[in-house]
């Protein structure tokens, strides 16, 4: 899952867009990884559908859709690949890093509303931290 995230992070940083191939590859990795357990895969697809559906509903409400569609597709694909709990941890670390970097870059919260934050660029280190935690912590 790391190569698509690296590619996505680079493109997102440069162009502020996540190529469709990134979530497709991540989703494919998740399907292959969970192929032996269809119940788990079905649950992950249901949650991914809820994420995508929530975005579509929220995008119709003025001011709600600050995230781009690529960010949402990435989170849905990560849910399929990692599961709900691991994706929640990645999202937590992504948000934490994005807020800290943005506060340093924009020197405070007042300009944060206008900030364009390349989400995939922050997802990459968050995923690495989450993966390292999963490997280091006892089962």
C-alpha positions, 0 to 999 in steps of 0.5 A: 500500500505504500507505493500508491500512497507515496505517488499520491502524496507527491501528486497531491502536494504538487497539484492538490489532487489525488489521481484516481489510480491511487484509491483504486490500487489501495482498494485492490490491495484491500480486496486481495488482502481480505479475499479469504474473509468475505464477511470482513470485506463486505463490512468494509465495503458498507462503511466505505459506501457510508463514507462516500454517501455522507460526502455526497449528502454533505456536498449538497449543503453549502459550506460543508464540502471543504474536502475534495472528492479525491480525499474522500475516495482515498479514505473510503479505499483505505477503509476497504484496505485497512478496516475501520479502526486502522483508518480511524487511527490514520485519520487522527494522525493525518488531522493532527499533522495537518493542523500542526503544520498549518498552524505553523505555516499560516501562523494561527487559526484565523487563516486556517479556513482558507488553507488548502491542505494536501491530505494525501501528503499527510496520510502517508506519514500517518499510515507509516506511524499506524503501521509501525504501531501495529507491528511494535505493539503486542497483539 
